[in-house]
């Protein structure tokens, strides 16, 4: 049995960014609550996650280009339905690509962060760039917070009694 509860208030460095549609109306989830991204600016791994996200994106792009080159060198033939066999293969490569892009973005945005941005829309070619452009204005906040955290650590552990003998 628990005798007492203690409220933990540790959201000093939490940044919540509400998402809006093209008409600047807040995007609501199925419960009617505003959809937002949440970043823990005190997370010392956040800049590393962003760097990894960018690196994974470049790797994903290179991977899809190489697979397309291989497919283009194959003899094309009639596919099962409307698309040729090579076009079907390219479509499958693109599905893999977008899943990898979502994984890379979610590393930084948090699990489900890409889906929040898409708001029911399917993957599209410029998705990564659009999300990056959306997040770009808050990137300086990450740096400012990292600087503030560094200063707080320095202040906490600095030698406060420097001139004790005077």
HELIX and SHEET records of a PDB file:
HELIX    1   1 UNK A   46  UNK A   72  1                                  27    
HELIX    2   2 UNK A   85  UNK A  109  1                                  25    
HELIX    3   3 UNK A  113  UNK A  118  1                                   6    
HELIX    4   4 UNK A  127  UNK A  157  1                                  31    
SHEET    1   A 2 UNK A  14  UNK A  18  0                                        
SHEET    2   A 2 UNK A  36  UNK A  40 -1                                        
END                                                                             
